Amino acid sequence: MFENARFLASSNTVSRLPLAIRAEVAFVGRSNSGKSSAINALTGRKALARVSRTPGRTRQINLFEIEPGMALADLPGYGYARAPAHLRNGWHSMVTEYLHGRPQLIGLVLVMDARHPLTPLDRQLLEWLQPAGKPVHALLTKSDRLSQAEAARVLNSLGPKLAAFDLPISAQLFSSRTRLGVEEARQRIRDWLASGTGQAPGIRTMQRKTPG
Ligand code: GDP
């Protein structure tokens, strides 16, 4: 499934994203969290998602089809400290539009650097996702930068913190460099896609409730 990934479309306007997708899993995370590298590792491709030289530059939603009718969506990274205000506002409105206007979305992969997971912006994002009730799977990336014991401690201490959010959330360690956790993450995404494809788009509705 993942090895057949191909670039499908790129847009900063949600209504222009292809409608021929039945089920979609979106990747979100801070700039520089390792999101592009994670998509590349999951699809077994070196440069499907562009690994950013300049954090905070990508302002588009990129779609990669991994099976006919099934896609991964790479959402722009957030929290780039030097991003000008109009870009930050642009991020907010684009992602709001995406969350409300893309019924194909069945789950979100939240990419966080294992060395500093659950930053205030990650928390804000999770709070903001709560009304939609879509499941979230957290990838703790760059876990190769931690010892095994440290990584296990991070994962264990994160469990109760994530459980405090009113959302179905799971988490795992991940490394694009060593490929740790690639199969586990693929399985989660496969399960979501398999369970989501029987649904006609538009069945799930969202409350319009977002911060600021
Ligand atoms: P994005 O901005 O979230 O898409 O992050 P990128 O995928 O562009 O990665 C940001 C930086 O982190 C790059 O320098 C990557 O080489 C590095 N990086 C990404 N994943 C890993 C990983 O699993 N291990 C290590 N050690 N570095 C990583």
py3Dmol code that shows the C-alpha trace and the ligand (Angstrom):
import py3Dmol

protein = """\
ATOM      1  CA  MET A   1       0.000   0.000   0.000  1.00  0.00           C
ATOM      2  CA  PHE A   2       2.545   2.639   1.125  1.00  0.00           C
ATOM      3  CA  GLU A   3       5.192   1.831  -1.444  1.00  0.00           C
ATOM      4  CA  ASN A   4       2.852   2.818  -4.257  1.00  0.00           C
ATOM      5  CA  ALA A   5       2.470   6.342  -2.911  1.00  0.00           C
ATOM      6  CA  ARG A   6       2.411   9.035  -5.519  1.00  0.00           C
ATOM      7  CA  PHE A   7       2.021  12.770  -5.399  1.00  0.00           C
ATOM      8  CA  LEU A   8      -1.567  13.613  -6.247  1.00  0.00           C
ATOM      9  CA  ALA A   9      -2.199  17.302  -5.685  1.00  0.00           C
ATOM     10  CA  SER A  10      -1.095  20.380  -3.858  1.00  0.00           C
ATOM     11  CA  SER A  11      -3.305  23.288  -2.942  1.00  0.00           C
ATOM     12  CA  ASN A  12      -3.721  26.061  -0.428  1.00  0.00           C
ATOM     13  CA  THR A  13      -7.468  25.959  -1.033  1.00  0.00           C
ATOM     14  CA  VAL A  14      -9.250  23.012   0.503  1.00  0.00           C
ATOM     15  CA  SER A  15     -12.134  23.066  -1.966  1.00  0.00           C
ATOM     16  CA  ARG A  16      -9.634  22.469  -4.779  1.00  0.00           C
ATOM     17  CA  LEU A  17      -8.343  19.222  -3.307  1.00  0.00           C
ATOM     18  CA  PRO A  18      -9.412  16.173  -5.330  1.00  0.00           C
ATOM     19  CA  LEU A  19     -12.803  14.789  -4.385  1.00  0.00           C
ATOM     20  CA  ALA A  20     -12.059  11.314  -5.713  1.00  0.00           C
ATOM     21  CA  ILE A  21     -10.490  10.365  -2.376  1.00  0.00           C
ATOM     22  CA  ARG A  22     -12.658   8.244  -0.089  1.00  0.00           C
ATOM     23  CA  ALA A  23     -10.443   8.147   2.976  1.00  0.00           C
ATOM     24  CA  GLU A  24      -7.624  10.410   4.056  1.00  0.00           C
ATOM     25  CA  VAL A  25      -5.186  10.541   6.963  1.00  0.00           C
ATOM     26  CA  ALA A  26      -3.612  13.937   7.686  1.00  0.00           C
ATOM     27  CA  PHE A  27      -0.157  14.617   9.106  1.00  0.00           C
ATOM     28  CA  VAL A  28       0.189  17.618  11.384  1.00  0.00           C
ATOM     29  CA  GLY A  29       3.024  18.881  13.525  1.00  0.00           C
ATOM     30  CA  ARG A  30       5.362  21.699  14.350  1.00  0.00           C
ATOM     31  CA  SER A  31       7.783  22.847  11.701  1.00  0.00           C
ATOM     32  CA  ASN A  32      10.961  20.826  11.947  1.00  0.00           C
ATOM     33  CA  SER A  33       9.292  18.050  13.970  1.00  0.00           C
ATOM     34  CA  GLY A  34      10.266  15.529  11.290  1.00  0.00           C
ATOM     35  CA  LYS A  35       6.870  15.331   9.558  1.00  0.00           C
ATOM     36  CA  SER A  36       8.174  15.210   5.986  1.00  0.00           C
ATOM     37  CA  SER A  37      10.831  12.681   6.946  1.00  0.00           C
ATOM     38  CA  ALA A  38       8.138  10.545   8.592  1.00  0.00           C
ATOM     39  CA  ILE A  39       5.980  10.564   5.443  1.00  0.00           C
ATOM     40  CA  ASN A  40       9.015   9.617   3.387  1.00  0.00           C
ATOM     41  CA  ALA A  41       9.920   6.811   5.807  1.00  0.00           C
ATOM     42  CA  LEU A  42       6.355   5.453   5.814  1.00  0.00           C
ATOM     43  CA  THR A  43       6.136   5.438   2.046  1.00  0.00           C
ATOM     44  CA  GLY A  44       9.678   4.138   1.652  1.00  0.00           C
ATOM     45  CA  ARG A  45      10.509   7.108  -0.554  1.00  0.00           C
ATOM     46  CA  LYS A  46      13.424   9.451  -0.212  1.00  0.00           C
ATOM     47  CA  ALA A  47      11.767  12.640  -1.308  1.00  0.00           C
ATOM     48  CA  LEU A  48       8.023  12.254  -1.657  1.00  0.00           C
ATOM     49  CA  ALA A  49       7.428  14.919   0.974  1.00  0.00           C
ATOM     50  CA  ARG A  50      10.032  17.613   0.803  1.00  0.00           C
ATOM     51  CA  VAL A  51      12.294  17.703   3.838  1.00  0.00           C
ATOM     52  CA  SER A  52      12.420  21.365   4.627  1.00  0.00           C
ATOM     53  CA  ARG A  53      15.615  23.349   4.452  1.00  0.00           C
ATOM     54  CA  THR A  54      13.770  26.438   5.588  1.00  0.00           C
ATOM     55  CA  PRO A  55      11.295  25.569   8.312  1.00  0.00           C
ATOM     56  CA  GLY A  56       7.920  27.178   7.986  1.00  0.00           C
ATOM     57  CA  ARG A  57       8.055  27.657   4.235  1.00  0.00           C
ATOM     58  CA  THR A  58       5.439  25.138   3.093  1.00  0.00           C
ATOM     59  CA  ARG A  59       2.001  26.705   3.072  1.00  0.00           C
ATOM     60  CA  GLN A  60       0.223  24.127   0.980  1.00  0.00           C
ATOM     61  CA  ILE A  61      -1.640  20.939   1.671  1.00  0.00           C
ATOM     62  CA  ASN A  62       0.035  18.133  -0.261  1.00  0.00           C
ATOM     63  CA  LEU A  63      -1.870  14.958  -1.023  1.00  0.00           C
ATOM     64  CA  PHE A  64      -0.226  11.626  -1.680  1.00  0.00           C
ATOM     65  CA  GLU A  65      -2.353   8.782  -2.969  1.00  0.00           C
ATOM     66  CA  ILE A  66      -1.290   5.459  -1.473  1.00  0.00           C
ATOM     67  CA  GLU A  67      -4.046   3.288  -2.961  1.00  0.00           C
ATOM     68  CA  PRO A  68      -6.752   4.261  -5.393  1.00  0.00           C
ATOM     69  CA  GLY A  69      -9.091   6.467  -3.362  1.00  0.00           C
ATOM     70  CA  MET A  70      -6.891   6.615  -0.255  1.00  0.00           C
ATOM     71  CA  ALA A  71      -4.520   9.410   0.580  1.00  0.00           C
ATOM     72  CA  LEU A  72      -2.117  10.899   3.083  1.00  0.00           C
ATOM     73  CA  ALA A  73      -2.404  14.667   3.496  1.00  0.00           C
ATOM     74  CA  ASP A  74       0.649  16.653   4.533  1.00  0.00           C
ATOM     75  CA  LEU A  75      -0.601  19.783   6.278  1.00  0.00           C
ATOM     76  CA  PRO A  76       1.663  22.809   6.695  1.00  0.00           C
ATOM     77  CA  GLY A  77       3.780  22.788   9.837  1.00  0.00           C
ATOM     78  CA  TYR A  78       2.961  25.218  12.633  1.00  0.00           C
ATOM     79  CA  GLY A  79       4.913  27.039  15.283  1.00  0.00           C
ATOM     80  CA  TYR A  80       7.751  28.359  13.202  1.00  0.00           C
ATOM     81  CA  ALA A  81       8.904  31.168  15.479  1.00  0.00           C
ATOM     82  CA  ARG A  82       9.985  33.493  12.696  1.00  0.00           C
ATOM     83  CA  ALA A  83       6.865  33.087  10.572  1.00  0.00           C
ATOM     84  CA  PRO A  84       5.219  36.454  10.014  1.00  0.00           C
ATOM     85  CA  ALA A  85       1.761  36.942  11.531  1.00  0.00           C
ATOM     86  CA  HIS A  86      -0.075  36.759   8.205  1.00  0.00           C
ATOM     87  CA  LEU A  87       1.413  33.301   7.575  1.00  0.00           C
ATOM     88  CA  ARG A  88       0.413  32.120  11.023  1.00  0.00           C
ATOM     89  CA  ASN A  89      -3.131  33.355  10.464  1.00  0.00           C
ATOM     90  CA  GLY A  90      -3.079  31.713   7.051  1.00  0.00           C
ATOM     91  CA  TRP A  91      -2.156  28.408   8.673  1.00  0.00           C
ATOM     92  CA  HIS A  92      -5.037  28.690  11.090  1.00  0.00           C
ATOM     93  CA  SER A  93      -7.668  29.450   8.492  1.00  0.00           C
ATOM     94  CA  MET A  94      -6.396  26.814   6.071  1.00  0.00           C
ATOM     95  CA  VAL A  95      -6.372  24.066   8.671  1.00  0.00           C
ATOM     96  CA  THR A  96      -9.763  25.132  10.027  1.00  0.00           C
ATOM     97  CA  GLU A  97     -11.125  24.954   6.503  1.00  0.00           C
ATOM     98  CA  TYR A  98      -9.514  21.556   6.041  1.00  0.00           C
ATOM     99  CA  LEU A  99     -10.917  20.117   9.266  1.00  0.00           C
ATOM    100  CA  HIS A 100     -14.410  21.342   8.509  1.00  0.00           C
ATOM    101  CA  GLY A 101     -14.443  20.898   4.777  1.00  0.00           C
ATOM    102  CA  ARG A 102     -12.785  17.567   4.188  1.00  0.00           C
ATOM    103  CA  PRO A 103     -15.184  14.804   5.247  1.00  0.00           C
ATOM    104  CA  GLN A 104     -12.755  12.246   3.803  1.00  0.00           C
ATOM    105  CA  LEU A 105     -10.498  12.918   6.800  1.00  0.00           C
ATOM    106  CA  ILE A 106     -10.654   9.902   9.105  1.00  0.00           C
ATOM    107  CA  GLY A 107      -7.700  10.408  11.427  1.00  0.00           C
ATOM    108  CA  LEU A 108      -4.713  12.602  12.190  1.00  0.00           C
ATOM    109  CA  VAL A 109      -1.087  11.702  12.755  1.00  0.00           C
ATOM    110  CA  LEU A 110       0.433  14.228  15.143  1.00  0.00           C
ATOM    111  CA  VAL A 111       4.187  14.417  14.657  1.00  0.00           C
ATOM    112  CA  MET A 112       6.161  15.571  17.701  1.00  0.00           C
ATOM    113  CA  ASP A 113       9.877  15.595  18.403  1.00  0.00           C
ATOM    114  CA  ALA A 114      10.398  12.941  21.111  1.00  0.00           C
ATOM    115  CA  ARG A 115      12.838  15.263  22.866  1.00  0.00           C
ATOM    116  CA  HIS A 116      10.152  17.865  23.543  1.00  0.00           C
ATOM    117  CA  PRO A 117       6.696  16.431  22.969  1.00  0.00           C
ATOM    118  CA  LEU A 118       3.416  18.169  23.685  1.00  0.00           C
ATOM    119  CA  THR A 119       4.545  21.765  23.407  1.00  0.00           C
ATOM    120  CA  PRO A 120       1.917  24.434  24.163  1.00  0.00           C
ATOM    121  CA  LEU A 121       1.092  24.600  20.433  1.00  0.00           C
ATOM    122  CA  ASP A 122       0.629  20.820  20.244  1.00  0.00           C
ATOM    123  CA  ARG A 123      -1.722  21.038  23.222  1.00  0.00           C
ATOM    124  CA  GLN A 124      -3.612  23.860  21.601  1.00  0.00           C
ATOM    125  CA  LEU A 125      -3.984  21.811  18.429  1.00  0.00           C
ATOM    126  CA  LEU A 126      -5.315  18.804  20.372  1.00  0.00           C
ATOM    127  CA  GLU A 127      -7.817  20.967  22.237  1.00  0.00           C
ATOM    128  CA  TRP A 128      -8.894  22.452  18.991  1.00  0.00           C
ATOM    129  CA  LEU A 129      -9.353  18.990  17.440  1.00  0.00           C
ATOM    130  CA  GLN A 130     -11.530  17.736  20.281  1.00  0.00           C
ATOM    131  CA  PRO A 131     -14.954  18.723  18.926  1.00  0.00           C
ATOM    132  CA  ALA A 132     -14.312  16.830  15.689  1.00  0.00           C
ATOM    133  CA  GLY A 133     -13.658  13.643  17.650  1.00  0.00           C
ATOM    134  CA  LYS A 134     -11.397  12.176  14.962  1.00  0.00           C
ATOM    135  CA  PRO A 135      -8.738   9.797  16.263  1.00  0.00           C
ATOM    136  CA  VAL A 136      -5.179  11.041  16.680  1.00  0.00           C
ATOM    137  CA  HIS A 137      -2.021   8.943  16.577  1.00  0.00           C
ATOM    138  CA  ALA A 138       1.122  10.635  17.891  1.00  0.00           C
ATOM    139  CA  LEU A 139       4.488   9.817  16.352  1.00  0.00           C
ATOM    140  CA  LEU A 140       7.362  10.683  18.682  1.00  0.00           C
ATOM    141  CA  THR A 141       9.964  11.296  16.037  1.00  0.00           C
ATOM    142  CA  LYS A 142      13.744  11.493  16.207  1.00  0.00           C
ATOM    143  CA  SER A 143      13.611   8.969  19.044  1.00  0.00           C
ATOM    144  CA  ASP A 144      17.050   7.806  17.835  1.00  0.00           C
ATOM    145  CA  ARG A 145      18.315  10.943  19.572  1.00  0.00           C
ATOM    146  CA  LEU A 146      17.287   9.492  22.933  1.00  0.00           C
ATOM    147  CA  SER A 147      18.579   6.430  24.750  1.00  0.00           C
ATOM    148  CA  GLN A 148      16.155   3.506  24.821  1.00  0.00           C
ATOM    149  CA  ALA A 149      15.428   4.158  28.482  1.00  0.00           C
ATOM    150  CA  GLU A 150      14.801   7.858  27.911  1.00  0.00           C
ATOM    151  CA  ALA A 151      12.543   7.148  24.962  1.00  0.00           C
ATOM    152  CA  ALA A 152      10.526   4.637  27.000  1.00  0.00           C
ATOM    153  CA  ARG A 153      10.198   7.190  29.784  1.00  0.00           C
ATOM    154  CA  VAL A 154       8.945   9.842  27.360  1.00  0.00           C
ATOM    155  CA  LEU A 155       6.336   7.483  25.920  1.00  0.00           C
ATOM    156  CA  ASN A 156       5.160   6.341  29.362  1.00  0.00           C
ATOM    157  CA  SER A 157       4.864   9.814  30.779  1.00  0.00           C
ATOM    158  CA  LEU A 158       2.995  11.009  27.718  1.00  0.00           C
ATOM    159  CA  GLY A 159       0.201   8.426  28.106  1.00  0.00           C
ATOM    160  CA  PRO A 160      -1.679  10.101  30.974  1.00  0.00           C
ATOM    161  CA  LYS A 161      -1.157  13.563  29.494  1.00  0.00           C
ATOM    162  CA  LEU A 162      -2.729  12.517  26.220  1.00  0.00           C
ATOM    163  CA  ALA A 163      -5.532  10.710  28.022  1.00  0.00           C
ATOM    164  CA  ALA A 164      -6.568  14.079  29.478  1.00  0.00           C
ATOM    165  CA  PHE A 165      -7.772  15.164  26.048  1.00  0.00           C
ATOM    166  CA  ASP A 166     -11.272  14.257  25.063  1.00  0.00           C
ATOM    167  CA  LEU A 167     -10.168  12.399  21.952  1.00  0.00           C
ATOM    168  CA  PRO A 168      -9.176   8.867  20.987  1.00  0.00           C
ATOM    169  CA  ILE A 169      -5.368   9.261  21.091  1.00  0.00           C
ATOM    170  CA  SER A 170      -2.568   6.738  20.833  1.00  0.00           C
ATOM    171  CA  ALA A 171       1.186   7.295  20.691  1.00  0.00           C
ATOM    172  CA  GLN A 172       4.346   5.490  19.655  1.00  0.00           C
ATOM    173  CA  LEU A 173       8.071   6.024  19.285  1.00  0.00           C
ATOM    174  CA  PHE A 174       9.319   6.680  15.787  1.00  0.00           C
ATOM    175  CA  SER A 175      12.534   7.352  13.933  1.00  0.00           C
ATOM    176  CA  SER A 176      12.848   8.062  10.244  1.00  0.00           C
ATOM    177  CA  ARG A 177      16.559   7.519  10.588  1.00  0.00           C
ATOM    178  CA  THR A 178      16.491   4.009  12.099  1.00  0.00           C
ATOM    179  CA  ARG A 179      12.964   3.212  10.824  1.00  0.00           C
ATOM    180  CA  LEU A 180      11.906   2.375  14.365  1.00  0.00           C
ATOM    181  CA  GLY A 181       8.120   2.237  14.527  1.00  0.00           C
ATOM    182  CA  VAL A 182       7.530   2.409  10.774  1.00  0.00           C
ATOM    183  CA  GLU A 183       5.516  -0.828  10.703  1.00  0.00           C
ATOM    184  CA  GLU A 184       3.500   0.114  13.794  1.00  0.00           C
ATOM    185  CA  ALA A 185       2.547   3.459  12.261  1.00  0.00           C
ATOM    186  CA  ARG A 186       1.686   1.892   8.910  1.00  0.00           C
ATOM    187  CA  GLN A 187      -0.583  -0.599  10.648  1.00  0.00           C
ATOM    188  CA  ARG A 188      -2.443   2.172  12.466  1.00  0.00           C
ATOM    189  CA  ILE A 189      -2.987   4.073   9.231  1.00  0.00           C
ATOM    190  CA  ARG A 190      -4.032   0.905   7.373  1.00  0.00           C
ATOM    191  CA  ASP A 191      -6.597   0.142  10.089  1.00  0.00           C
ATOM    192  CA  TRP A 192      -8.031   3.644   9.901  1.00  0.00           C
ATOM    193  CA  LEU A 193      -8.207   3.597   6.128  1.00  0.00           C
ATOM    194  CA  ALA A 194      -9.805   0.163   6.102  1.00  0.00           C
ATOM    195  CA  SER A 195     -12.468   1.222   8.586  1.00  0.00           C
ATOM    196  CA  GLY A 196     -13.076   4.576   6.952  1.00  0.00           C
ATOM    197  CA  THR A 197     -13.650   3.580   3.380  1.00  0.00           C
ATOM    198  CA  GLY A 198     -17.172   2.275   3.772  1.00  0.00           C
ATOM    199  CA  GLN A 199     -18.397   5.729   4.676  1.00  0.00           C
ATOM    200  CA  ALA A 200     -19.805   8.177   2.228  1.00  0.00           C
ATOM    201  CA  PRO A 201     -18.099  11.545   2.551  1.00  0.00           C
ATOM    202  CA  GLY A 202     -20.143  13.942   4.620  1.00  0.00           C
ATOM    203  CA  ILE A 203     -21.505  11.459   7.151  1.00  0.00           C
ATOM    204  CA  ARG A 204     -19.408  12.868   9.943  1.00  0.00           C
ATOM    205  CA  THR A 205     -20.157  16.445  10.770  1.00  0.00           C
ATOM    206  CA  MET A 206     -18.171  18.773  12.944  1.00  0.00           C
ATOM    207  CA  GLN A 207     -19.137  21.414  15.410  1.00  0.00           C
ATOM    208  CA  ARG A 208     -17.852  24.781  14.401  1.00  0.00           C
ATOM    209  CA  LYS A 209     -15.788  25.543  17.448  1.00  0.00           C
ATOM    210  CA  THR A 210     -12.201  26.639  17.129  1.00  0.00           C
ATOM    211  CA  PRO A 211      -9.960  28.893  19.161  1.00  0.00           C
ATOM    212  CA  GLY A 212      -9.427  32.513  18.160  1.00  0.00           C
TER     213      GLY A 212
END
"""
ligand_1 = """\
28
GDP
P 9.283 18.899 9.031
O 9.598 20.370 8.960
O 8.425 18.589 10.207
O 8.745 18.319 7.753
O 10.649 18.157 9.377
P 11.695 17.453 8.401
O 11.255 16.102 8.025
O 12.034 18.420 7.328
O 12.949 17.245 9.404
C 13.519 18.328 10.105
C 14.943 17.974 10.465
O 14.948 16.873 11.381
C 15.790 17.538 9.267
O 17.096 18.048 9.453
C 15.778 16.020 9.352
O 16.928 15.431 8.795
C 15.720 15.794 10.865
N 15.029 14.520 11.184
C 13.810 14.145 10.758
N 13.480 12.924 11.238
C 14.531 12.512 11.975
C 14.795 11.308 12.746
O 13.990 10.367 12.843
N 15.983 11.252 13.401
C 16.891 12.286 13.354
N 18.005 12.125 14.054
N 16.672 13.405 12.645
C 15.522 13.532 11.954
"""
view = py3Dmol.view(width=600, height=400)
view.addModel(protein, "pdb")
view.setStyle({"model": 0}, {"cartoon": {"style": "trace"}})
view.addModel(ligand_1, "xyz")
view.setStyle({"model": 1}, {"stick": {}})
view.zoomTo()
view.show()
